[in-house]
Amino acid sequence: MSGLNSIEKRAAISLALVFGLRMLGLFMIMPIFAIYGQELEGYSPMWVGIAIGAYGLTQALLQIPMGMLSDKYGRKVIILIGLLIFCAGSIVAGMSDSIIGVTIGRAIQGMGAIASTILALAADVTRDEQRPKVMATIGMCIGLSFAISLILGPVLVESIGLSGLFNLTAVLSLVGMLVVVFIAPNAVSKAPKGDTRAAPELIKDMLKDGQLLRLDVGIFVLHLVITSVFVVLPLMLVNIDFSTPKHWQLYFPTLLLSFFFMVPLIIIGAKNDSMRKMYRLSLLLLASSLALMYVFQQSFIGLFVAVILFFTAFNYLEASLPSLIAKFAPAGKKGTAMGIYSSSQFFGAFVGGIMGGVCLQYGGIGGVFATSTTLVLLWWLYTAGMVNPQLLKTFTLDAHAHDQHSAETMSQQLMTLEGVKEAVVIWDDKAAYLKVDAKLFNVTKARAVLLSTAS
C-alpha cells in the first residue's frame, strides 16, 4: 500500500475488515446449510435454496437506495444501521427452528445493504490517484472472506451447530460496528457521485448499453450458478461418505490451486487483444466443470478436479467482470454502471438459490447441473458480440464550472488535449470525468485547462 497516506491506509484496512466480516457471516452458511437445514421444521430442498439465496433479493432491491441515503444522512450512520439490521437478521435466523424463520432472517440480513455505502466512504477519503489501491484491497478481502468461509463453515458447525453459526455472524457484525466507530476515518468530503454511486436517472441509459448489459447478465448468471451449486455440492460429498467436518479438506486445496491456475488467464487476458478470448474461454471452462461435477459425483478425485476447474473459472470471472465494467462504462457514469452490476450480482444469488432448490426437488442433482450448464452456455453465446475493451485510464479532476454552459465549454477544451478519449464535466458535481490514453495524456495540462476555463 505504498503511496497511501495514513487516512487512506486506515480506510483500506478498516473498510476491508468491515466488508470481510459481513461477507464471512453471509457465506459461512453456504457450504453446510444443504445438510444441516434438514433438521429444521418445514425442510424441503426448495426451501433450502430459497433460504440460501434470500439475502440476495433484499440486497439487490436496497443497494442503490442505501447509497442514496448515505448521501443525505452520512456514510457511517448508514453503515452502522446496515450492520445493526444484519445483526438482527442473524439473531432471527439463529433463534428459528423452522426453515421459513431462517429464510426471513436471511432476508433481513440482506436488508443491511451497505456495500455501495462502504465503497462510497472509501472513495470519499481517498485521493483519485490512490483510490484503485484502496478498492483493490477491499476487493481482495471479499475474495479472502469467501475462501475462509468455505473452510470455517464446515469446521465450526460441528461444534456450535447451525444456530451457533448465525449467532457468530451476529457477533461479527457487532465487531464490524466497533471498527466503523473507532477505526474507520470520517468522510471530510464527498467523492463525485459519477464515479462511486448510482444516479437513478441514468439507469435506463446504462441498461441500453449492449456491452455493459452483457456484463450485468454475466454476473447475474455467475452468482446464480455458484449459489445453485452449493445447494447440492455438500450433499454430493456426504453421499460419497465424506462427512461435513471434512469438507474443508476439499475446499481449501481446490481454492489454493484455482488461484494458481487463474494467474495465467489473468496475464494473458491483460493483453488488450486477448481479454475477450480469455473471458469466453473461462465460460467454457465453467460449463465443463459443472458437467464434470455431475459425471464424477460418485468419485472424490473426480469431484476434486472438477471443483478446481470450477473455482479457477469462477475466480477469474469474479475478478475480471468489475474491471470490464470500469473499462466499458462511459466517463462519469461508472457509479451507475457499478450499481446496476452489484444489484444484478445479488439478484443472481437469489434466483440461483430458488433455481437450485426447485431443480433439486423436482429434477434431482442432474436437474441442477443440467440447468446451470445450459445457462452458462447461453451466457457464452451471448458474449459473441462482446468487443475487446480499450486500455484507457480514468481520471476524476476538480472542475469548478459555474453553470451547464461553462461545463460544456470545459468538456470541449479537454477533448482537444492529446490522449483524451472521453471528457465529461458535470457542474453540480464540480468534477471532470476523463478517459485517456495514459501514454499520451498530461494531467497537468488538463488541470490548467480546467483552471483557465473556470476563471
Wavefront OBJ file of the C-alpha trace (Angstrom):
o trace
v 0.000 0.000 0.000
v 2.893 2.318 -0.786
v 1.813 5.833 -1.693
v -1.201 5.835 0.616
v -1.325 8.422 3.383
v -2.331 7.490 6.934
v -6.051 8.182 6.385
v -6.094 6.127 3.183
v -4.368 3.222 4.928
v -6.917 3.349 7.754
v -9.720 3.417 5.203
v -8.327 0.465 3.249
v -7.760 -1.726 6.315
v -10.864 -0.837 8.332
v -13.387 -0.882 5.478
v -11.923 -4.085 4.041
v -12.289 -5.618 7.509
v -15.928 -4.469 7.835
v -16.735 -5.794 4.374
v -14.925 -9.059 5.077
v -16.612 -9.692 8.443
v -20.014 -9.130 6.913
v -19.393 -11.341 3.891
v -17.885 -14.030 6.095
v -21.151 -14.159 8.009
v -23.172 -14.403 4.801
v -21.004 -17.047 3.161
v -20.330 -19.422 6.098
v -23.812 -20.858 5.735
v -23.389 -21.834 2.072
v -21.241 -24.984 2.387
v -23.283 -26.523 5.223
v -26.918 -25.417 5.005
v -27.996 -28.079 2.495
v -27.099 -30.674 5.146
v -27.925 -29.028 8.473
v -31.054 -27.361 7.103
v -32.620 -30.825 7.051
v -33.006 -30.565 10.841
v -35.341 -27.561 10.526
v -39.124 -27.748 10.593
v -40.646 -27.481 7.121
v -37.499 -28.669 5.361
v -37.555 -29.266 1.631
v -34.798 -28.926 -0.994
v -36.678 -25.979 -2.499
v -36.777 -24.111 0.815
v -33.068 -24.785 1.358
v -32.341 -22.978 -1.905
v -34.665 -20.106 -1.030
v -33.054 -19.707 2.408
v -29.522 -19.713 0.963
v -30.360 -17.065 -1.646
v -32.911 -14.965 0.286
v -30.373 -12.289 1.232
v -29.756 -11.619 -2.468
v -33.235 -10.270 -3.152
v -33.205 -7.654 -0.392
v -29.583 -6.754 -1.201
v -30.474 -6.222 -4.864
v -33.507 -4.063 -4.040
v -31.862 -1.884 -1.368
v -28.268 -1.472 -2.549
v -28.847 1.706 -4.567
v -31.376 3.296 -2.132
v -28.996 2.781 0.811
v -26.238 4.503 -1.129
v -28.542 7.444 -1.793
v -29.494 7.633 1.890
v -25.810 7.804 2.778
v -25.546 10.965 0.663
v -28.206 12.569 2.827
v -27.511 11.216 6.309
v -23.803 10.354 6.211
v -21.791 7.275 5.339
v -21.023 5.986 8.836
v -24.603 6.368 10.038
v -25.955 4.229 7.184
v -23.164 1.650 7.555
v -23.899 1.305 11.273
v -27.638 0.991 10.627
v -26.931 -1.619 7.963
v -24.730 -3.650 10.286
v -27.366 -3.430 13.023
v -30.022 -4.722 10.609
v -27.641 -7.501 9.556
v -27.115 -8.398 13.224
v -30.888 -8.504 13.798
v -31.335 -10.818 10.814
v -28.621 -13.122 12.127
v -30.331 -13.321 15.526
v -33.718 -14.058 13.910
v -32.159 -16.866 11.857
v -30.278 -18.225 14.878
v -33.428 -18.383 17.012
v -35.538 -20.065 14.331
v -36.454 -23.740 14.426
v -38.156 -23.598 11.038
v -36.714 -23.128 7.595
v -39.158 -20.294 6.928
v -37.830 -18.480 10.019
v -34.270 -18.883 8.784
v -35.308 -17.578 5.364
v -36.837 -14.489 6.977
v -33.634 -13.980 8.966
v -31.526 -14.262 5.812
v -33.754 -11.746 4.033
v -33.347 -9.318 6.957
v -29.564 -9.824 6.754
v -29.711 -8.694 3.140
v -31.632 -5.552 4.107
v -28.402 -4.270 5.635
v -27.279 -3.487 2.084
v -24.204 -1.369 2.757
v -21.760 -2.494 0.063
v -22.230 0.632 -2.055
v -22.026 2.876 1.025
v -18.753 1.298 2.177
v -17.259 1.841 -1.268
v -18.564 5.423 -1.305
v -16.896 6.126 2.065
v -13.663 4.618 0.741
v -13.894 6.961 -2.249
v -14.652 9.997 -0.056
v -11.475 9.686 1.995
v -9.023 8.739 -0.777
v -7.307 10.736 -3.457
v -8.253 9.921 -7.036
v -4.841 8.516 -7.921
v -4.768 6.259 -4.822
v -8.403 5.127 -4.956
v -7.772 1.999 -7.081
v -5.376 0.644 -4.415
v -7.962 1.040 -1.659
v -10.713 -0.510 -3.781
v -8.398 -3.396 -4.705
v -7.678 -4.030 -1.006
v -11.399 -4.204 -0.267
v -11.929 -6.488 -3.262
v -9.183 -8.870 -2.162
v -10.678 -9.026 1.321
v -14.055 -10.023 -0.138
v -12.410 -12.859 -2.055
v -10.472 -13.937 1.009
v -13.595 -13.921 3.186
v -15.329 -16.223 0.697
v -12.398 -18.668 0.811
v -12.230 -18.583 4.627
v -15.997 -19.089 4.938
v -15.869 -22.315 2.918
v -13.274 -23.638 5.348
v -14.702 -22.302 8.629
v -18.361 -23.175 7.997
v -17.921 -26.977 7.884
v -15.426 -26.905 10.777
v -17.430 -24.702 13.161
v -20.894 -26.132 12.540
v -19.891 -29.459 14.052
v -19.191 -27.835 17.439
v -21.614 -24.877 17.586
v -24.417 -26.033 15.294
v -26.407 -24.079 12.729
v -27.839 -21.623 15.264
v -24.332 -21.078 16.631
v -23.129 -20.062 13.164
v -25.868 -17.462 12.891
v -25.099 -16.180 16.400
v -21.402 -15.937 15.476
v -22.451 -13.936 12.428
v -24.306 -11.519 14.711
v -21.159 -11.106 16.828
v -19.063 -10.443 13.712
v -21.441 -7.664 12.685
v -21.076 -6.061 16.132
v -17.287 -6.231 15.766
v -17.726 -4.527 12.403
v -19.679 -1.729 14.093
v -16.826 -1.171 16.545
v -14.387 -0.961 13.635
v -16.592 1.638 11.932
v -16.918 3.768 15.083
v -13.337 3.635 16.351
v -11.085 2.930 13.362
v -12.724 3.887 10.054
v -11.988 7.508 9.099
v -14.749 10.073 8.893
v -15.620 11.448 5.470
v -14.479 15.061 5.228
v -15.745 15.386 1.643
v -17.910 13.507 -0.809
v -16.306 11.949 -3.854
v -18.057 12.906 -7.103
v -21.054 10.633 -7.454
v -20.374 9.814 -11.095
v -17.511 7.536 -10.149
v -18.823 5.979 -6.953
v -22.610 5.995 -6.669
v -25.572 5.231 -8.888
v -27.644 8.042 -10.358
v -31.220 6.723 -10.791
v -31.843 8.990 -13.783
v -29.008 7.271 -15.688
v -30.067 3.653 -15.052
v -32.281 3.429 -18.155
v -29.457 4.586 -20.418
v -26.985 2.140 -18.862
v -29.377 -0.761 -19.482
v -29.393 0.118 -23.192
v -25.603 -0.231 -23.441
v -25.015 -3.627 -25.052
v -21.503 -4.157 -23.687
v -22.472 -3.266 -20.112
v -25.659 -5.346 -20.310
v -23.604 -8.412 -21.291
v -21.550 -7.940 -18.116
v -24.646 -7.428 -15.941
v -26.164 -10.629 -17.327
v -22.803 -12.328 -16.777
v -22.507 -11.520 -13.070
v -26.183 -12.475 -12.637
v -25.569 -15.928 -14.135
v -22.239 -16.378 -12.320
v -23.771 -15.870 -8.867
v -26.874 -17.809 -9.838
v -24.626 -20.754 -10.682
v -22.428 -20.673 -7.581
v -25.463 -20.406 -5.286
v -27.231 -23.311 -7.002
v -24.042 -25.405 -6.892
v -23.825 -25.033 -3.116
v -27.406 -26.238 -2.786
v -26.178 -29.659 -3.988
v -22.374 -29.926 -3.622
v -22.399 -30.527 0.182
v -24.968 -33.291 -0.335
v -22.823 -34.879 -3.046
v -19.839 -35.001 -0.704
v -21.904 -36.624 2.049
v -23.208 -39.155 -0.489
v -19.653 -40.421 -1.039
v -19.138 -40.761 2.738
v -17.147 -37.528 3.055
v -18.552 -36.095 6.298
v -19.283 -32.383 6.706
v -16.404 -31.564 9.133
v -14.009 -32.833 6.440
v -15.402 -30.700 3.622
v -12.763 -28.043 4.217
v -10.229 -30.639 3.088
v -11.768 -30.345 -0.373
v -12.399 -26.592 -0.405
v -9.032 -25.437 0.946
v -6.697 -27.135 -1.576
v -9.056 -26.598 -4.520
v -9.261 -22.865 -3.801
v -5.468 -22.604 -3.478
v -4.886 -24.484 -6.726
v -7.572 -22.468 -8.504
v -5.815 -19.204 -7.613
v -2.597 -20.686 -9.009
v -4.250 -21.760 -12.281
v -6.100 -18.440 -12.567
v -2.872 -16.424 -12.852
v -2.075 -17.417 -16.479
v -5.625 -16.485 -17.508
v -5.200 -13.035 -15.952
v -1.759 -12.481 -17.507
v -2.912 -13.463 -20.986
v -6.220 -11.627 -20.620
v -4.414 -8.425 -19.601
v -3.242 -8.081 -23.184
v -5.697 -5.826 -24.958
v -6.478 -8.167 -27.825
v -6.891 -11.232 -25.591
v -9.424 -10.108 -22.958
v -12.466 -11.244 -24.947
v -10.838 -14.555 -25.869
v -9.870 -15.438 -22.270
v -13.246 -14.310 -20.975
v -15.092 -16.637 -23.340
v -12.622 -19.453 -22.687
v -13.284 -19.189 -18.951
v -17.023 -19.601 -19.636
v -16.372 -22.861 -21.476
v -14.176 -23.933 -18.558
v -17.014 -23.102 -16.140
v -19.551 -25.075 -18.185
v -17.149 -28.041 -18.441
v -16.544 -28.055 -14.689
v -20.293 -28.184 -13.995
v -20.733 -31.112 -16.356
v -17.775 -32.902 -14.775
v -19.176 -32.437 -11.259
v -22.275 -34.323 -12.323
v -20.409 -37.036 -14.235
v -17.964 -37.703 -11.371
v -20.360 -37.183 -8.466
v -19.522 -40.639 -7.082
v -15.749 -40.089 -7.245
v -13.868 -37.901 -4.765
v -10.914 -37.477 -7.151
v -13.252 -36.592 -9.998
v -15.086 -34.032 -7.855
v -11.757 -32.639 -6.636
v -10.597 -31.955 -10.214
v -13.990 -30.567 -11.263
v -14.126 -28.184 -8.280
v -10.608 -26.904 -9.078
v -11.742 -26.093 -12.621
v -14.940 -24.514 -11.282
v -13.154 -22.192 -8.860
v -10.494 -21.325 -11.464
v -13.174 -20.112 -13.867
v -15.283 -18.521 -11.117
v -12.384 -16.583 -9.586
v -11.175 -15.357 -12.969
v -14.647 -14.117 -13.916
v -15.279 -12.621 -10.475
v -12.035 -10.633 -10.778
v -12.483 -9.678 -14.447
v -16.086 -8.510 -14.538
v -15.714 -5.396 -12.287
v -12.625 -4.393 -14.265
v -14.552 -4.734 -17.526
v -17.441 -2.667 -16.127
v -14.970 0.134 -15.322
v -13.464 -0.080 -18.820
v -16.778 -0.056 -20.700
v -18.638 2.485 -18.514
v -18.860 5.945 -20.102
v -16.929 8.732 -18.399
v -18.803 9.998 -15.347
v -21.191 7.034 -15.244
v -19.118 4.311 -13.592
v -21.024 4.645 -10.307
v -24.332 3.939 -12.036
v -22.848 1.084 -14.056
v -21.428 -0.495 -10.890
v -24.737 -0.019 -9.050
v -26.632 -1.989 -11.708
v -23.847 -4.580 -11.746
v -23.980 -5.081 -7.958
v -27.754 -5.382 -7.950
v -27.529 -7.963 -10.762
v -24.981 -9.924 -8.719
v -27.184 -10.136 -5.630
v -30.326 -10.848 -7.624
v -28.437 -13.698 -9.294
v -27.710 -15.207 -5.874
v -31.418 -15.029 -5.001
v -32.575 -16.656 -8.257
v -29.778 -19.230 -8.002
v -30.969 -20.328 -4.581
v -34.537 -20.759 -5.812
v -33.435 -22.473 -9.018
v -31.094 -24.846 -7.196
v -33.756 -25.789 -4.664
v -36.527 -26.274 -7.230
v -34.297 -28.261 -9.608
v -33.063 -30.469 -6.770
v -36.580 -31.144 -5.509
v -38.110 -31.932 -8.890
v -35.156 -32.955 -11.073
v -32.552 -34.204 -8.630
v -28.841 -33.382 -8.751
v -28.859 -33.879 -12.503
v -31.511 -31.181 -12.879
v -29.366 -28.640 -11.045
v -26.278 -29.263 -13.163
v -28.151 -29.531 -16.449
v -29.824 -26.160 -15.842
v -26.630 -24.464 -14.636
v -24.570 -25.788 -17.546
v -27.202 -24.687 -20.053
v -27.320 -21.164 -18.605
v -23.531 -20.817 -18.769
v -23.510 -21.989 -22.409
v -26.260 -19.452 -23.228
v -24.124 -16.809 -21.492
v -21.197 -17.884 -23.711
v -23.352 -17.460 -26.838
v -24.491 -14.037 -25.610
v -20.866 -12.886 -25.358
v -20.325 -13.414 -29.102
v -20.977 -9.698 -29.642
v -18.533 -8.626 -26.946
v -15.596 -6.472 -28.055
v -12.164 -6.051 -26.507
v -12.130 -3.008 -24.212
v -9.735 -0.160 -24.857
v -6.881 0.084 -22.382
v -7.774 3.515 -21.072
v -7.184 5.120 -17.693
v -9.813 7.142 -15.860
v -9.260 10.458 -14.111
v -11.581 12.489 -11.919
v -10.463 16.099 -11.556
v -11.866 19.116 -9.722
v -13.812 21.294 -12.125
v -15.363 24.479 -10.734
v -17.849 25.155 -13.511
v -20.360 27.913 -12.798
v -23.212 26.507 -14.876
v -24.077 23.998 -17.594
v -22.685 26.222 -20.350
v -19.259 26.552 -18.705
v -19.238 22.793 -18.021
v -19.776 22.122 -21.733
v -17.005 24.584 -22.600
v -14.628 22.761 -20.248
v -15.534 19.427 -21.829
v -14.832 20.767 -25.312
v -11.467 22.193 -24.235
v -10.465 18.937 -22.544
v -11.283 16.941 -25.696
v -8.658 18.951 -27.585
v -5.885 17.608 -25.339
v -3.691 14.809 -26.596
v -4.704 11.376 -25.322
v -8.224 12.342 -24.146
v -10.837 9.906 -25.491
v -13.828 10.967 -23.379
v -14.400 14.069 -21.274
v -17.499 14.917 -19.271
v -17.839 17.849 -16.872
v -20.824 17.831 -14.517
v -21.144 21.229 -12.984
v -23.252 20.317 -9.938
v -20.678 17.592 -9.086
v -17.855 20.122 -9.590
v -15.970 17.315 -11.306
v -14.480 16.409 -14.680
v -14.500 12.750 -15.687
v -11.927 11.696 -18.271
v -10.964 8.505 -20.068
v -7.494 8.812 -21.520
v -4.599 7.053 -23.181
v -2.144 7.214 -20.268
v 0.870 7.198 -22.627
v -0.217 10.437 -24.275
v -2.209 12.235 -21.581
v -0.706 15.030 -19.473
v -2.764 15.602 -16.305
v -1.008 18.922 -15.601
v -2.281 20.335 -18.905
v -5.798 19.090 -18.098
v -5.775 20.834 -14.728
v -4.511 24.012 -16.410
v -7.408 23.912 -18.892
v -9.919 23.474 -16.067
v -8.370 26.350 -14.122
v -8.304 28.714 -17.089
v -11.882 27.996 -18.195
v -13.186 28.348 -14.616
v -11.831 31.873 -14.233
l 1 2 3 4 5 6 7 8 9 10 11 12 13 14 15 16 17 18 19 20 21 22 23 24 25 26 27 28 29 30 31 32 33 34 35 36 37 38 39 40 41 42 43 44 45 46 47 48 49 50 51 52 53 54 55 56 57 58 59 60 61 62 63 64 65 66 67 68 69 70 71 72 73 74 75 76 77 78 79 80 81 82 83 84 85 86 87 88 89 90 91 92 93 94 95 96 97 98 99 100 101 102 103 104 105 106 107 108 109 110 111 112 113 114 115 116 117 118 119 120 121 122 123 124 125 126 127 128 129 130 131 132 133 134 135 136 137 138 139 140 141 142 143 144 145 146 147 148 149 150 151 152 153 154 155 156 157 158 159 160 161 162 163 164 165 166 167 168 169 170 171 172 173 174 175 176 177 178 179 180 181 182 183 184 185 186 187 188 189 190 191 192 193 194 195 196 197 198 199 200 201 202 203 204 205 206 207 208 209 210 211 212 213 214 215 216 217 218 219 220 221 222 223 224 225 226 227 228 229 230 231 232 233 234 235 236 237 238 239 240 241 242 243 244 245 246 247 248 249 250 251 252 253 254 255 256 257 258 259 260 261 262 263 264 265 266 267 268 269 270 271 272 273 274 275 276 277 278 279 280 281 282 283 284 285 286 287 288 289 290 291 292 293 294 295 296 297 298 299 300 301 302 303 304 305 306 307 308 309 310 311 312 313 314 315 316 317 318 319 320 321 322 323 324 325 326 327 328 329 330 331 332 333 334 335 336 337 338 339 340 341 342 343 344 345 346 347 348 349 350 351 352 353 354 355 356 357 358 359 360 361 362 363 364 365 366 367 368 369 370 371 372 373 374 375 376 377 378 379 380 381 382 383 384 385 386 387 388 389 390 391 392 393 394 395 396 397 398 399 400 401 402 403 404 405 406 407 408 409 410 411 412 413 414 415 416 417 418 419 420 421 422 423 424 425 426 427 428 429 430 431 432 433 434 435 436 437 438 439 440 441 442 443 444 445 446 447 448 449 450 451 452 453 454 455
